[in-house]
């Protein structure tokens, strides 16, 4: 036992929890969020309203939520995983019954003081229930067909409900995030090979169904696919977003045009510049250096999570951290790919940077779960 470990035995439990907080992770999250504040200030023309100031308040509230979640023992979150999952399903049903419609989709519930997007909660709830399931299940049963069907059902049920809204981006995040937990739990790779084969069949079916009464996707989603494959085919229509995004990315060059000097965003050529396409504003103003620096911050957050998961001997905690880290990675990877034209535009925000309420709060609470697993992991004390 080290000298530090010996002395920590005499520290009160509450203070010990504060000392065990992964403060490096807190600083990284704050750094990423600060990039968001700066860019929201820029796209508003040098004003904290209407986006930067509310985002700052939400981040502070998110920090409070993170610490509250972090100081609650991890066994509590294991025990309420099923409740969280069922609660998220009820919220998705509530969206279907009396949700608010915006931009052609019914995804939000108006709470008065904020617009809640239940699908954001669902992404974390699915990771929690899968981590709890595999923590309960014997290792020998992980790859047995019956015990593979159960987590598949847990993933596909909310995925189908989210697709109905429609929200293809979040549905993809649910499926891939859930699959990552299954893979980390030890499910045999052949199952994933089967999923890939089924996915290829579904993609074929999606294209084959276009124009029929039973087409799988909405017309605007097909237009997004067309735009992804050939943006120049409709530069002033469906291809406008990605065309302007590429112009902004290219004009930034190596070091960018300078803070608040981006012509695409300041002249309002860039659509959704404060939400889905905020990364292009960053790249235009700070160039490759700015975009790469943000990517480094994201990568460090992922590395801290992976390191914490590997050191944690509790199965639920490890799977929970890996699932949240994967979901976080998919967030920024899909958003960056989307605005660079490497993936279809599916409406996924850039985590902690894009303007948004429920996405910010839910993500900070999720990192509270990561901190709870880190703080309460078994130690030699």
N, C-alpha and C positions, 0 to 999 in steps of 0.2 A: 504493500500500500504506500502510495507517494505521500510526501509531506502535505501537499495541497489536499489530497483526499482525506487525510487524517484530520486536518483542521476543519474541513467542511462538515464533519460529523457534529461539530459543536455549534454550527450556524442554524438558527431557527428555520423551520421548513419553508415558510413564506419567502424569506430572503434567499434561501438556497435555490428556490425556483427562479428567482430573478437572475441569480448568478448563472444558472444553467441555460437561460435563454440564448439562442444562437443570434447574438447581436450583429454578427457579420451579415446574416441574412436580412435582418431588419434594415441595416444600412443600405444593402443592395436594393431592397424593395423601395426604400425612400428615394434612392438615386434614380431608379427607373421612373417612379411617379413624378419626380422633379423635372425630368425630361418632358413628361406629358404636360406639366403646368406651363413650362416655357413655351412649348409648341402651341398650346391652346391660347396663351397670351399673344403669340405671334399671329395666328390665323384670325384673331379678333381685331387685328390692326393696332396692337399695342394697348390692349385693354384687358383688365382682369374679368370683365363681364362680356358676354354672358356665360363663358365656359370655364375659364381658369379658376375663378373664385369658388364656384360650387364644387368643382373637382377637388380643390384643396380641402374644403370642408368634409367632403366625402372620404378623402384619404385619412384625415384625422379620425373620423368616426370609424373607418376601417381599421386603423391602428388600435383603437380602443377595443373593437370587436376581436381583433387578433389576439391581444393580450388576455382578454377574458376567456376566450376559447383555449388559449395556451396553458393557462394556470389550472384548468379543469383536468383531472386525471384522465389519462388516455383510456382507461377501462370504462369510464362513463360513456365516451364516444363510441366504444365498441358495443356497449349495451343498447344504445339508442340508434344504432345504424338502421335497424329495420323501421323504426318510427320515422326517421328522417327520409327513408326511401318512400314509405307510404304517404308521408306528408307531401313529398314532391309530386307524386302521382295525383294526389288530390288537387294540388295547385294547377297541374296541367289540365285536369278536368274543369277546374274553375275558369281557366283561360278559354276553353272551348265553349263554356256556357255564357260567360259575360265578360270576356276579355276585350281589351281595347285594340282596335284595328289601326295599323300604321304602315304605310308604304306597301299596301296590298297583303299584309300578313297580320294574323291575330295572335300576338305573342305576349302581350303585356296585361297586367292587372293594375288598375289605377287605385293606389292606396291613399290618394290625397296629397301626401307630402312627397311621394316619389312614385315612379312607374316601376313595378316589379316585373322582371322577366323570369318566370318560374323555371324555364329551361336552364338558366344559369345555375339554379339551386340543384336541379336534377343531375347535372354533370358531376357534382361532388357527392351527391347522395348515392349515385350508382357506384362510385369508387368505394364509398364507405360500406355499402351492403356486400359488395364482392369481397372486400378485405375481411369483413366479419365472417362471411361464408367460408372462405378458405382457411381462416383461423380455426373455425369449428371442425372442418372436414379433415379426416385422416389423410396423410400424405399418400397412402397407397391407393386411395379412391379418386384422386384428383383427375386422372385421365379416363376413368370408367365412363362409358356413354351416358348413363343415367345422371351422373353427377356433373357432366358437362352440359346437359340440357338445361339444368336448373339455372346456372348463371347466364346462359344464352337467353333464356326467357326473361330474366331480370334486366338484361340489356335491351332486348328487342321491344319489350312492352313500352317503355318510355320513348324509345326511338321512333316507334310508329306514331305515337301521340305527337311528338315534336314535328315529324314529317307532315302531319296533317295541318299544321299551323299556316303555311308551310315554312320550315326552317331547315334547309338542307345542310348548312354549315354546322349547326349544333348537333344535328342527327349524326353527321360524320364523326364529330368529336366524341359523342356518346359511344358509338360503336368501337372506334379505335382506342379510346381511353379504357373502356371495359375490356377489350381484347388484350390490352397491355397488362392489365392486372391478372388476367387468366394466364398469360404467357409467363409472367413473373412467378405465379403460383405453381408452375410446373406442368401445365396442361401440354400434352404431346403436340409436337409441331405439325403432325399430320392433320390434326383438326383445322389448323390455320391454313394448311394447303387446300383443304376442302372449302373453307370460307372464301379463299381467293378464287377458286374455280366457280363457286356460286356467284361471287361478285362479278366475275367476267361475264357470266350468263345474264346477270341482271343488267349490266351495262348494255349488252347486246339487245336485251328486251326493251330497255329504255329507248334506244334509237329506233328499234323496230316498231314500237308503239306510237311513235310520233304521228300526229294527224288522225289517229283513230279515236273512237269514243272512249277507249279504255287506256289512253296514254298515261304513263306512270308519273310524269312531271307536269307542272304548270307550263303554260306557254312562255312566260317570262324566264323560267329556268332553262328551257331549251334555247332561248335567245342568248342567255349567258354562256351556254356551251358553244354556240355558234361564234359568239364574240371571242371566247377563249381560243378557239381554233383559227379564227381569221378576224382580228379586230378591225382591219381595214375595210371589211365588207360593208360596214355601216358606221363610219367614223363620227357621224353626227347624231346617231341614234343609239342602238344597243352597245356599239363599240366606243362611245364617247368617253365613258369613265376610264377605261383602261388606256385609251389613246392619250388622254390628258395626263394620266398617271405616268406613262412612259416618258412623255415630254419633260415632266417635272423631274423625274429620276435622272434623265440624261443631262438636263441643263445644270444639275448640281455639280457635275464633274468630280474632281478629287476632293476639294475642300469646300465646295458650296458657294453660293452667292452672298452669304452673310445673313446674320440674324435679322429677320423681318424684311429680307430683301427678295424673297421668292416671288417671282412674277405670276406663276401659275395659281398660287393660293391667294395672293393679295388682289389679283384682278378677277378672282372668282371663276377661273377656268377649271379649277380642280374641284370635282364634286365630293360631297361628304368629307370635306377637308379636316373636320374636327372629330370624325369618328373612324370609319373604316379605312380612309385613305390618308390618315395623319402621318404615316411613315413616309409618304412621298414628299410631304412638306418638310419633314426633317432632312430627307436626302437632298432636296433642292437647296435648302438654306445652309446645310453643313456638309453636303457632299458624301462621298464614300467614307470619309473619316468619321463623320457623325453617325451614319447608318451602322458602320462596323462597330463603333464604340457601344451603341445600344445593344447590338447583338452580343458583344462580349459580356455586358451586364446580365443579359438573359442567360447566357451560357454559364456564368458563375452561379446564378441562382439554381440552375439545374444541377450543377456539380455539387453544391452544398447539400441539396436534397438527396442526391445519390449517395454521397458520403455518409449522411445521417442514416439513411436506410440500411446501408451495409454494416454500420456499427451497431444497429439496433437488433437485439436478439429476440424481440417480440414479433411474431409473425404478422399479427394484425397491423402493428405500427409500420413495419417495413413495407408491406403491400400498400398500405394507405399512402405513405410518403411517395412511393414509386408511381402510384396511380395519379396522385395530384401533380407530381412533377411531369408526368407524361401529358396530362391534360393541359398544363401550362405551356409545355413545349409545343403542342399542337396548335394552341392559340396563336402564338407569335409566328410559328413556321407557316401556318396556313395563311395568315394575314399578309406576311411579307411575300409569300409566293403569289398570292392573289394580286397584290398591287404591282408586282413585277411582271405579270402576265404569264407566270409559270403554273397557275392554277385558275380555275373558273372563279368569278366573283361570287362568293357565297355569303357575304355579309358577316364575317367574323371580325370583331374588333381587335386592336392591338392591346394586349393586356397591360393595365396600369397606365397606359399612355392615351388611348382613345377616350373621348368624353363618354361617360356613362355612369349611372348610379348603381343598379343592381349588380352589374358585372364587377365593378370595383369592390363593393362590399362583400360579395360572395367569395371573390378571389382572396381577399384579405382574411376572411374567416377560414378559408381553406388552408392558408399558410399558418393560421392559428392551430389547426389540426397537426400540421407538420411540426410546429413548435411544441405542442403538447406531447407528441410522440418523442421528440428530442429531450424535453425536460424530464419526462417520466420514464425514460428507458432504464432498464436494470443497470445499476452501478454498484461498485464495490464499496458501499458505505454502510 
